Amino acid sequence: MRKLGVGVLGVGEMGKRHAENLRRLVPEAHLVGVADVDAPRASKVAAELEIEHSFGSFEALLDRKEIHAVVIAAPDKFHAQAIRTAAAAKKDILCEKPMALHLDDARAALKAVSDAGVRLQIGFMRRYDPAYAAAKTQIEAGEIGDPVIFKSIGRDKDAPPLAAYQSGMNGMLFYNSSIHDFDLARWMMNDEVTEVHSYTTVAIRPEVAQYGDVIAGVVNLKYLHGAIGNVESYVQSQYGYDVRTEVIGSKGSILIGGLQHVPALFLKPRGGSHGIVDHFLVRFADAYVMEMRDFVQTILDDKPVKVTGEDGLRSLQIAVAAQKSYLESRPVQVA
């Protein structure tokens, strides 16, 4: 069997899962090594996965000639530069979202990828989730008619520690969480978002405001061809990790994710009448594996990736507009 030599940059929570999947669940992949600025952490993950190589720098990882593709799972702030560095080394790339925190950096990364003639896939893994993929198929088949309204909910269970905001390593809520919904908003509706209007709050944790972030946000959407939508994001629901999406069309509706249909449903950390998972790596475990299998096979087959750098840029444009809307308290056109 042909195998693709792969390296992983960043082995925190997300990168470690990618490395585990490559090592154990993607037989077409050969996980050559992992890299992290925390070299002891990289070494520990390499030992756990029984692979030979770990590095304290991305450049050292890229020097391995048997590596043909890399997975970038470093903090958000470093994604764009890591893409450019990997492209210069002629490696194909799967980069976690967001591809950048600034549009100029995203465009520079895309130019580097184009100039180098390598491929870039963005980690919008929800497209690989069986439920979302089935819904997309039904929408494209016309089962709900013309899409009219898009609604998406994303709620994380536990409040991030204050240190996560203080570090400045990751983007604000719209970039780090809502961007998954912004990608779905384009993909499932097969249309482009042209205007957003954001509303946010820090009411239950006001100290977050000093770091330019929010606890919850809702973003209203307008589409090019007349549809409308709404994205809700919340970082500390307490009761569980809850992701739901609905597309309402001219002939019906498709709902992905759901809760029990009872007269009243109580969602709380203890004693609630629900059975919701507590973490994104649980809810989307299969999606992450299928995403990685597809990426590896796509590179082996020398085909174009399915979730492109352009998809990453478009979703980032929505996030940037959403941030501007919340800062300026007005509707904002999407670039």
ABEGO torsion letter per residue (X at the ends): XBBBBBBBBEABAAAAAAAAAAAAABAABBBABBBBABAAAAAAAAAAAGBABBBABAAAAAABAABABBBBABBAAAAAAAAAAAAAAGBBBBBBOBABABAAAAAAAAAAAAAAGBBBBBBBAAAABAAAAAAAAAAAAGAAEBBABBBBBBBBABBBBAAAAAAGABBBAAAAAAAAAAAAAAAAAGBBBABBBBBBBAAABAAAAAAGBBABBBBBBBBAAGBBBBBBBBABAGAEBBBBBBBBBAAEBBBBEBBBBBABBBBBABGBBBBBBABAAAAAAAAAAAAAAAAAAAAAAGBBBABBAAAAAAAAAAAAAAAAAAAAGBBBBBX
